[in-house]
Amino acid sequence: MLKGLNVNRYYKYHCLNLVVFLVGVWLALSPVVIAESGNNLKSAAKMMGVTLKDRLGVEVRTVTPKETEKYNLDAGQGLTIIWLEPRGTLSEAGFEPGDMILEVNSKPLEGLNGFVELVDALKANAHITLLGLDHRTGQTGYVQVVVR
């Protein structure tokens, strides 16, 4: 019986050491994994920006809760323009920083990823219809633009 007790202590000791070792490895690698996923998010965001800049001459962000309330929008609806290429597609169509894009081809925008995927899938010189919101007046209107 004493031998069995020693075996149990032996296994408990080594199991505990294994758990401590695995937790140590996990803690050591966590910052690397988190940093790598952060880099992937940054590079993905950079790629999204490149697509929109190249195709429409625009940078956008999600609509803030304050803007949602001010313009009586649904939560998550639309994107706010934060930068326009001076002679870009949307700039020439009359958009300004602060204006919002609410729909593309009669489909409501619900997030940046969907907008980027939609624009990325369009062929060069495709005509799209955007529902825009003027940030100065709050009025909405449809504008047709050509994707580069």
PyMOL commands that set and color helices and strands:
alter all, ss='L'
color gray80, all
select helices_A, chain A and resi 2-56+65-70+89-92+112-121
alter helices_A, ss='H'
color red, helices_A
select strands_A, chain A and resi 58-62+79-84+100-104+107-108+127-133+140-146
alter strands_A, ss='S'
color yellow, strands_A
deselect
rebuild
show_as cartoon
